[in-house]
């Protein structure tokens, strides 16, 4: 278990990132204020080097998406991508373009009462699934914690249940945001994921996501979409 005694200052990091003003989103839930600030490539690399990865809860994400699908309240990738792009600008290029199609790196300034903690959150897709990668920013000179190994969440700071609650809340926020922002999206676009032969986008005002049984059908679908451009 990691100690919560870190020397870096989340307020200072946030002030540095806010000049010039990027896209910012503030969410309040369950005694927490989560301030999300879009990171450009340079700031993302700089903070990532001074951070440690938090072990993901893939089982929870699978259950969340399965529950949303069963209730017919899930967003497809085209809708998710549109909402994230409207909130945080264009996707970064820092993702595996064989296994995914977007990545939105964010600084997460977590506030709980009088305490505040610096995190990073990278929202991305991986082989057709939505994923949330959390990292805890630490002092750049701190040699106590392995940067290349996953760490359990800090229960006294941002515990597993709180992280999962944030994901549920954020996903619900995306659905509500898309219900408004999606109406303003009429421009044709498509994106593809070669690893799972999937294509998604917006065509004739309709948001779609399709996965194909074989590569030939996948290539044919892309060719048809390219002719529509």
Secondary structure, DSSP 8 states (H G I E B T S, - for coil): ---S-----HHHHHHHHTSS---EEEEEETTEEEEEEE--HHHHHHHHHTEEEB---HHHHHHHHHHHHHTT----HHHHHHHHHHHH-S--S-S-TTT-S-EEEEEEEEEETTEEEEEEEEEEEETTEEEEEEEEE--TT--SS-TTS-B---HHHH-HHHHHHHHHHHHHHHHHHHHHHGGG--S-EEEEEGGGTEEEEEETTEEEEEE-SSHHHHHHHHHHHHHH-
